[in-house]
Each structure stands twice: as structure tokens, then as C-alpha cells.
Amino acid sequence: MSDEKVLNLPRILVVDDEAAIRRFLHTVLNAEEFSLHLAETGHAALAAAATIRPDIILLDLGLPDLDGVEVIRRIREWSPVPIIVLSVRDREDDKVKALDAGADDYLTKPFGISELLARIRVSLRRSVQQIPEPLFISGDLEVDLARRRVSVGGAEVQLTPTEYDLLRLLVNHSGRVMTHSQILKQIWGLAYLEQPHVLRVNISNLRHKIEADPSRPRHIITEPGVGYRLREE
């Protein structure tokens, strides 16, 4: 591979204290033509993030010196780089803490390589776009942000102002997990942080309007105990 091509490859910083995981991800991601950089500790991750300026960070939470959530908070003080957490911690509150701290996504170990690669592609697309595209299309769902028009299978769907604001928020963060508190704060304000039922009702109403089968949603995916994610196809 030429030096010029290597320079143009997306840079991924893998932060994990387990040598076996680092070797595994190094092998898999190198085969997908990413430029890999490795760190074993939180402080090494912070230094690498500042010097390498990666395009994406894959971060374990159980680091020997700093908790991964603290690493996320420190990086978010100065960088919007996409961060995907890869962790054995599968408790809901661990996921919520990481996402609320600024992580873009969360995968529990063991994870499927296909899913990891899909999440990486979504994060890289978002970081390149910077500004959301005015037209979002995923399967039969089309959201025209410029015209405030939503259609499913070519037929226009009428949404309430709140339902539209909720869908627009999910579109602007498509592919990412948004926690209940993040959504409640942005759509309804701080006074509603302790009223998750308001969000559940509106998600249910929205699904009945845009999903072919609201009981088995294809667009708005529930992340149990954490929040919701709008799928990109």
C-alpha cells in the first residue's frame, strides 16, 4: 500500500487494555483499510486523541487508570470526534452514563464484526457531513427537512408539531443512540427529565404513523433502558 494511500485512510484510535482485543481489532480493521492506532490507558488515549486527531475512537470503559466515561468527558471538552464504546458493561445505567457524557454509540462485548463495521460507517458519514442533509431517506421513510414534509412509501404523513420535532431530532442524529434524557431535554426541556412517559407516548404515536408494523419497528429502534436510535438504511 502506498504512503499516499495510507495517509488518506480513516484513522481509528482503539483504546483497550486487553492485548487480545487490540490484536483482534487491529487485524479486522486493517483488513477494512483503516489506519489503526492503539492505546492501553486513558491518559494514553487522551494524548493520542490530541496528537493523532483520529476520525473515530473505539473506547473500552474499564481502563486501568481512568474510567472510560471520564475519558469521554475530557475529549468532549475540545473535540467532536465520534466515540463508540466497546465494553463488557451491559447495565443500563453504564450505557446511559457513557452516552450522556458524549459517546455516540455503545456496543456490548462480545459484539458482531458486521455490526461494529456498520456503526463505524455511520459515525464516519456523520463526521464528514457535519451539517445534516436536508433530505433523509431510509427504506420507505423520507424526511424533507427543508420543506418539513414526511412521507412513507411516497404518501405524505401528517405529524403534530411535537412529533415532527422528535423525528427531526432523530434524523439529525440518525444511526446514533440518543438517551431518554437527551431527547427529553432537547424536545420538552429540563422540567420533563423525570417524565419519560411523555417520550414513550410520542414515540408510540410516531411509530403508528411511519412504521408498517409499529410492534416490530424498522425505523425507530428501542435501545432497552437507554433510549432510541433512528436506523439508517
C-alpha positions, 0 to 999 in steps of 0.5 A: 500500500502506498504512503499516499494511500495510507495517509488518506485512510480513516484513522481509528484510535482503539483504546483497550487494555486487553492485548487480545482485543487490540490484536483482534481489532487491529487485524479486522480493521486493517483488513477494512483499510483503516489506519489503526492506532492503539492505546492501553490507558486513558491518559494514553488515549487522551494524548493520542486523541490530541496528537493523532486527531483520529476520525473515530475512537473505539473506547473500552470503559474499564481502563486501568487508570481512568474510567472510560466515561471520564475519558469521554468527558475530557475529549468532549471538552475540545473535540467532536470526534465520534466515540463508540464504546466497546465494553463488557458493561451491559447495565443500563445505567453504564450505557446511559452514563457513557452516552450522556457524557458524549459517546455516540454509540455503545456496543456490548462485548462480545459484539458482531464484526458486521455490526461494529463495521456498520456503526463505524460507517455511520459515525464516519458519514456523520463526521464528514457531513457535519451539517445534516442533509436536508433530505433523509431517506431510509427504506420507505421513510423520507424526511424533507427537512427543508420543506418539513414534509414526511412521507412513507412509501411516497404518501405524505404523513401528517405529524403534530408539531411535537412529533415532527420535532422528535423525528427531526431530532432523530434524523439529525442524529440518525444511526446514533443512540440518543438517551431518554434524557437527551431527547427529553431535554432537547424536545420538552426541556429540563422540567420533563427529565423525570417524565419519560412517559411523555417520550414513550407516548410520542414515540408510540404515536410516531411509530403508528404513523411511519412504521408498517408494523409499529410492534416490530419497528424498522425505523425507530429502534428501542435501545432497552433502558437507554433510549432510541436510535433512528436506523439508517438504511 
